[in-house]
């Protein structure tokens, strides 16, 4: 069978599975008794093995098969796995990830798993007597959560373990029939697989806790009538076990070796009778990213054409046209919002890589770190999310290496030995703000100033006046680093400069604040989307330019305010502040002096924590623009970051407010 057409789907799902496994393995190291995560790990590993085998990648299938044996230990034993075992599993995941990359590039898995398989086999040992408790009739079934006992409402609580034939061709169908048969004889309160996930079931064992309404014989006969069922074991929870504290039972009893642990969300316990549960259908589909880009492109064209028609409608005197135009505008705006939403994905897609990264680096640095993830559901444009990973990795590495102190240093400072690193995301107007905060030693202005003098970035006289804010800004200077030695974590002086460059290319900015001895916070502010932006359209010497609306604070008429010269630069004197006045013609239009049009207005824009006034010939109005990238030679030679086609066919260049900050253009005297 030719499986090449399924390769893109395999690669996408394999990467998702590996990312989920990395996160789950790190989570189970922290909370060994998290049975839901244990079941998730086993399910993902089983899916990964099946996918690899189906696609003909035998080495990947062999490695994941051996990993399954180790994951099975998590379901059979209490106490989780040791750090060494977790490290071996993570090495296996790294090897699988590298293999997926090779498959993507060359079509070959290029994996030699022999050594890893032998190390995995060394982890699989027989369980000790302390790890399993026996009773008459065989091993005790896994204890039900308290919610299950409460949901039974005093009815007879029965645990059903059903084994399917190894040759069963349709395990998901058989599992559904088993749960249905159990539901006809009582209420299924908890099951593995759950009725919602039975479509993906590929195992040979089905388990359930049920409030039985029929005798055991009737229940067993109903289940045995299902094709491919080879064994049924029913265990009733005794009166003593019903009244025993569930927490105590859970501490003294491990799940049996023959049956996997049962998993179900407590909130879904009540009313989950398999006989009446409705079959869920797939609610999402995979779409190639290029199709989304095309969809956004055509949506942008529609916005341009709509704006053009709106202009024509204002000039035409046709009865009913204005109402029809309003309806068209409302519908197209709704469509635009929906298309934008389709491109949005949770920032969790980036955050998922950090539990593993923090775990590895904290071990290498011999530091204790607690990672907190906040706002993972915050959504961003797919393009922004794709480019966000590397900057965040730089910031997290710096926090771990430079920010958080070793245990002894933290204890000496009266802090908890465990440092806190928080990644948080939240919406703020038309932007998303992502912050990386640690409670470490903070930025030492004196040390930063000394390093800056050593590297020739500032003079010794300037170093004397460096405060915390200026010290934080110096960290973004090209080639700057406070590290005494370089290593594979940080210290090469390329991180923070690269972070700011990438974020500004995305239309955002990054700031850093710090308090000595308290910690440091790096904050990234990004637009929700890069495709369609709200802008203030201005005229500069007869040419249209667009200023991102999120950067605009206000507009003023130049004749209403005084303009003064300070050290050769023009400053706009306003009632509440004095701002540098940037010559829009020189900064944007490449002219040495103004042409036919005088500057009549100033647009007050903000870049980072500074504001400036951009002198323009006229204000045109607010527009929604579809952005396009510019060739590098154009964007590097002027303070512009992109372009947009206007409704009349003209091209408006988009003003790069961050580039204006260092442009140094002043209005001619």
N, C-alpha and C positions, 0 to 999 in steps of 0.2 A: 504494500500500500504506500502510495506517495504521500508523505506527511509534510512536504515542504510548504504547502499552503497554510499549515497550522503553526509554522515557525514563529511568526510575529506574536501570536497569542501565547505560545509556550514561553517565549522570552519575557513578555510582559507579566504573565502570571508567576513565572519562576522568580523574577525580581521582587514581586510583591510578597511571595511566600518567604523568601530569604530575609526580607526586611522585617516581616512579622515574627519570624523565628528568632532573629537577633534580639528584638524587643522582648519577646516572651521568655527567652532563656535568661536574659538579665533580670527580668522581673521575678522569675522563679528562684533565682539565687537570693534575692532579697526577701521573698515571702514563700518559703518552701511548701507551705500548706495550702497554697492557692490552687485548689483542685480545678477550678475553671480554667486557669492558665495551663495547667498540666494537660487537660483534655484538648485544649486549643493547640498546644505544641504537638501532641500525638496526631491530631487531625491534619495539621499542616504538613508534617513530615510524611504522613501516609499519602497525601495528595501529591507531594513533591516526588515521591518514589514512583507513583503510578504514572505521572506525567513524563518523567524521564524515561521510564521503561517503554511507554507507548511511542515516544519519539525516537527510540533506538539508542539512547545514550546510556549504555550499560554501566559504565563506571560511576556515573552520577547515581544511578539506581542502586548500585551495590553499596555505595557510601551511605545513602539515605536509609537503605534497609538496615544497615548495622546501627545507624543512629536511632532507628526505631526501637531497637532492643534496649538501648540506654534510656530512651524516653519512656519505655514500658516500665522501667524501674521506678520512675516517678509515680506511676499509677498504682504500683504494687506496694511501695514502701512509704513509710513516713520519714520525715527529716530531710527530704530533698537530696541534692547532690553537693559534693564538696566543691571548693573553688577550683581545684585541679581538674575535676571532671567537667565543670562548666567551661574552663579554658580550652579543653580539648574539643568540646562541642563547638565553641566559637571558632576554633581553628578550622573545623570541618565546614562551617558555614562560610568562612573566608575562601576556602578552596572551592566550594560550590559556586560562590559568587564569581570568582575568577574564571571558572569553567563556563559559566553562562556568558561572561564577556567574550571568551574565546569563541563560543558558538555563534555569538552575534557577529563577530568579525570574520571568522574563517569557516564556520559551519561544523567545526570539529570540537569535541569537548576538551581534549588535551588535558586529561586528568589522570593522575597515577595515585589512587587512593589506598594502596596497600599498607603503607606505614600508619595512616590514620585509622584504617580498619582494625589493625592489630592493637593500636592503643585503645580503641573503643571496646574491643573484646576484653581487654584487661579491666574494664570498668564493670563488666557484667559478672556478678558473683551470686551464689545462692543466698537467699534471705536467711537471717538468723532467727532463732526461736523468739527473740524479743520483737522481731519485726512483723510477726503474724500471730494472731490469737485464734486457737481452734476451739471448737465445741462439738457436741454430738451432732452428727449429720454433716460434718464438713466445715469449711471455713465460714466465718460469719460474713454476711453480705455487708457492703459499705453502709454505715449508719446514715439515716435520712436527716436532712437539716430540720431544725425546730419548725420551720414554716410548713414542712410536709406533714409533720405530726399534727400541727394545728389545723391544716387544711383537711385532714382526714375526719375531723369532727367526731372522734369517738368510734368511727367505723373500723372494721378490721383492716389493718395495714399490712400489705403483702408485697414482698420483693420478688420480681420475676426476672430470671436470667435465662435467655433463650439462645441456643447455639444453632447456627446455620451450617449447611453442608459447605465444605471448602470449595466444591465445584459449582456452587450457586452462581448462576450467570446474571441474575438481577437482584442483588442484595438490597438495593434501595426500595424496590417494589415489595420484596418480602418483608422488610422492616416496617413498611407502611401497613401491610396486611396484619402483621403481628400486633402492632399498636392498636389497630382497629379491632382486632379480636379481643384484646385486653379491655378496650373501652366498652365493648358490648357486655362485659361482665363486671363493670365497676367504673370508677373514675381514675384515669391515669393522671397522677399528680406530678410526675417527674420521669423523664425518660432520656435514654441515650441510644440512638440519636433523638433529638427533639423533633416534634412533628414538623417544625419550620425548616429543619435542616435535613430532613430525611432524603431529599433529592440528591444530596451530595454523599450519602452514606455508601461506603464501599467495604465495610467490615464484615465479620462473621459472627458477631455477638450483639444481641439487643438486650437492654436492661430497662426495667421500669419499677417505680414504686406506685402502687395503686391502692385506693380504698375499695376493697373487694365487696361486691354485692352477691357473688355466687360462690359456691363451694370450690375448693381447690381442684377437685376432679373435673368440674365443668370448665374451669379456666384452662386447665392443662389440655383438655380435649380440644377446646376451641383453638388453642395456639398450635397444637400438633396437626390440626387439619390444614395448616398453611404449608404449601409445598416447600421443600428444602429444609424444613426444621428437623434437626436431628436430636435435640435434647432440650428439655424444659425443666428448670428447677425453681420451685416456689418456696419461699421462706416467709413465715408469718412473724411479725414483730410481737413479742410477748407483752403481757400487761406490765411486767416489771420493766421491760425496756422502754415501754411507752411513757412511763412516769419517770424514768431515769433522766438525769440532766444530759442533754444531747452533747454538750461540750465535753463531759466526762467520757462518754462513749467514744467520741471522736478522737480523744487523746489516747485511748487504750486499745483501739481496734484499727487495724490496717485493712484496706480492701483486699479481697481474695486475689490469688494469682490467676485464677481462671477467668475472672470477669473484670472488664474495665469499669472504672468509676463512673457513676451516673452524674450528668451535668445538666442543670437547668437553672435559669434565672429565677430567684425567689419571687420576683414580681409577677412572673408568669405562671406560678404554681396553681393558683385557684382558677377553676374553669378551663383547664387545658385538656379536657377529655378528648382522647384521640378519636373517638367515634364521631364527635361532632365538630372537630377542628377542621377549618377550611384549608384547602391546599393553597399554599402561597405561590404566586408566580413571580418570575424574575422582574424586578422593578428597575433594572439598569442594564445598559448595553455598552459595549466598548466601541469607541469611535476613534478612528485614526486622527492624530493631532493635526495633520495637514488639512483634513476636511474641516476641522474647527477653524483653522486659519483662513481657509477659503470662505467659510460662512461669515467670519468677521469681516473679511475684505468686502464681500458683497453687501453686508450690513452697512459698512462705511460708505460705500457708493450710494446706497439708498438714503443715508443721512444727507449726503451732499446734494443729491437730486431733490430731496424733499425741501431743503433750504432754498434751492433755486426756484422751485415751484411756488414756495411761499412768497418769494420776492416778486414773481410775476403776478401772483394773485392780488397782491397789494396794488398793482398798477392797472388791473383789469376791473371793469365794472360789469360783472356778470352776476345776475341774480342767483343766489344759493351757492356761489362759488366759495365764499368765505366760510360757510358752515361745512361744506364738503372738505375744504382744506383743513379745518379744525379737526374733523373726524379722522382724516388721513394722518394728521400730525399725532393725534392721540394714539391711534393704532400702531403707527410706526415706532413711536416712543416705547410703547409696551413691548413690541417685538424686539426693539433694541435692548431693552432691559433684560428680556429673556435670553437673548443671544449672549449678552455679557455674563449672565448668570451661568450659562452652560460652560463658559471658559473658566469659571471660578472653581478652585479646588481648595480644600482645607490646608492651612499651613502645617497641619499635622504630618503631611507628606514629607516635610523637611525635619520636623521635630523628632520623628521616629528614629533617626540615625544617632541621636545624641545619648540615649541611655547606654548604648554599647560603647560609644566614644569616651564618655565620662568614666565608665567602669574600667576600660583599658588604661586610660591615662592616669587616673587616680592610683591605680595599682603600680604603674611604672614610676610615678612621682612619690609613692608612699604617703599619700594623703587620703584622709577620709572625707568623702564628699556626698552630700545629699542633693540629688537633682530634682528640681520642681518644674513641671511643665504646666503652663497656664494658658488658656485660650487656644487650645489646639484646633478647635472648630472654626476659628476665624478664617475667612476665605479671602483668597488673593487670586489675581489673574494667573493662569498657568505659566505664562512666560516669566512673570516675576518670581514665582515659586521655583522654577527651574534654575534661575540665576542666583537664588538666595542662599543655596547650600554652602558654597565656599566661603562667603563672608561670615556666615554664622560659625562655621568651623574655626575660622581664624579667631573670632571673638571668644569662643568657648575655650580654645587652647590657651589663649592669653590669660583668661581668668583662672584656669587651672594651674598654669605654670607661674605667672607673675602675681596674680591676685590672692588666691587662697594660700594660707600659710600651712606649713607642716604641723602635725599634731602638737609637738612640744612647744612650738612658738605660739600657737593659739591658746594653749593652756596657760602659758606664762603671761599672756595678755588678758587672762580672765574670760576667754571665750570658750564656747563648746568645742570639743575636739573635732567634731564633725562640721565641716564647712558647708555652706549653702550656696548652690548655684541655681538661679532661676531663669528660665526662658519663658517669656510671656508675650502674647500677641493680643492686640485689641484694635477695633476700628476707632478712628478719630476723624469724623467728617468724611471727606473723600479720600482719606488715607488709611493705611494700616501702620500701626506703631509696634515694632518688635524690640523688646529690650532683653539684654543679657546682664543680669545683676549678680554680684557676689558679695559676701560679707567678709571679704579678706582685708588685707593690710592697706588697701587704698593706694593712691598715687602720691609719691613723695615729691613735692615741687622742687626741693633743693637737689635731690638726686637727678631728676629729669633735667633741670637747668645745667647741672655740671656735665651731664652727658651731651647736652646740646652744644655747650661751649667747646667740649672736646672734639665734637664732629664739625665744628665751624658753622653751626646753624644760627647761633646768636653770639653776641659779644659778652664779655665778662660783666660789662656795665648793665646790659640788658638782663643778665641772669639774676642780678640782685633784686629785680622787681617782678620776677616770675611768681604768679599765684597759682592756685589749684586749677582754675579755668584755663589759663595760658599753658600750664604744664600738660593738661589733657590734650590741648590742641597740638602741641609739639609732637605728641606721639604719632600723629598722622603725617609727619614730615617724611619724605622719601628717604629710606635707608636708616631711619632712626630706630634704635633699640636700647633698652636699659640692661639687657642681659650681659653678664660678664663673659659667658661662653655660649657658643651656639650648639644646638642639639637638634634632634629630629622632631622636637615639639615646637620650639619657638627660638627667637634670638637672632634671626638672620636679617631683621629690619625690613622685611617686605610685606608683613602681614597687614598692619593698619593702613598703610598707604594703598595697598591693593583693595582693602575693604571699601575705603571711601571712593576709590575710582569706580569700582563695580556698582556701588549703590547710586552714585551720581549718574552713571550711564543709564540706570533704570529710572531716572527722573526723581530720585529721592536724595536723602542726605543722612549722615550718621553723626551723632554727637556723643560726647562722653563727659560724665560728671563723676566726681570722686570726693570722698571725705577720708582724710588720713586716719587709719586705724579702724574705719567703719566699713569700707567697701567701695566698689566701683560699679557704675551702671553705664553701659553702652546702649544707645537708643537709635534704632534705624527707623526712619519714616519713609514710607513708600506709597506711591499712588495705587489705588485699587486695581487699575488696569492701565496698560500702555497703549491700547488700541484707539480708544475714543476719549478725548479730553475736553473739558470746558476751558475756554480761553477768552481773554480780553483781546480783541482785534484792534490794533493801532496802526497808524500811518506814520512812517518814518521817511521823510523826503520823497513822498510819492509811492513808496513801496509798502505792501502790507506785511505786518509782523504779528505774531500771536504770543501773548504772555500767559503762561499757565495761571488760571484763575486762583488756584490754591496758594500761589506765591504773592498775589496782589493784595495789599492792605487797603489802599485807597488811591484816588487820583486827585490831582490839584491843577489849577491854572497857574502857570509860572508868573503871570503878571500880578497875582495876588500875594506873592511872597518875595522876599528879598533874596538875591543871590550874591554871595560874598566870595572873595578869593582868599584861601587860607593855604599858605605854603605852596602857591602856584596851582592849587586845585580849587575848582569851584564847589561851593557848598550851598545847599538850599536851606535857608533859615526859616523854620516853621515855628509856630507858637510853642510847641512842646518839645521840639528836638531840632538838631541840625544834622542834615544828611548829605553825604557826597552826591554830587550831581553828575550823572554819567551821560556823555554825549551819545545819543542813540544813533546818529548818523555815522560817527566814527566807529562805534562798537559793533554796529550791525550792517551798515551799508557800504563799508570800505571806502568812504570818501574822506578826504583830509579836512574838509570844512562843510558847512551846510550848503545845500543847493538852493533851489527855488523856494523851498518852504522853510519858514522859521519854526523853531520849537515853541509850541504854545502850551503844551501840557507836560506834566510829569507823572509817571506811574510809580508809586511807592511800592517796591518789591522787597521781599525778605529772602536772604540767603543765610541759612544757619541761624546764628543769633544776631546777625547784623541786618540793618535795613539800608536801602539806598534809593535814590530817585533817578529814574530813567527818563530823559527828555525826549519827547516825541512830538511830531507835527500835529497829529489829531487823534482823537479817540473815535473808533468806528462802532464798537459795541461788543456784547458778549456773544460767542458762537460755540457750537459743538463741532469739534474738528476731528477728522480721522487722521491719525498721525502716520507718517512714513519716515523711515530712516534716511539719513543723508550719507553721501560718500564721505570717507574719512577726511579727505583733503579739504572738503568744504566745512565740515563741522569743526575741524581743528584750526581753521584760519579765521573764524569769527565766533562770536558768543551766541551760537545757535546750536540746537540739539536735534532738530528734525524739521519736517515740512508737512503741510496739509494743503489739499486742493480746495479752494473756495467755490461757492455756488456759481460764480461767474467764470470759472475756469482758471483764475489767477492762482498762483502758488504763494502761500504765506509761510515764511520761515518761523520756527518756534524759538523764542528767546530762551537761552540757557542762563538762568539767573545766577547760578553758581559761578559760571565763567565771567559774568559781569563783575563779580566781586573782586576779581584780581585783574580786571582789564585795565584799570587805571586811566580810562578815557574821561576827560573833563570837558565841559562846555567851553568853547573858545571865548576868550574875553572880547 
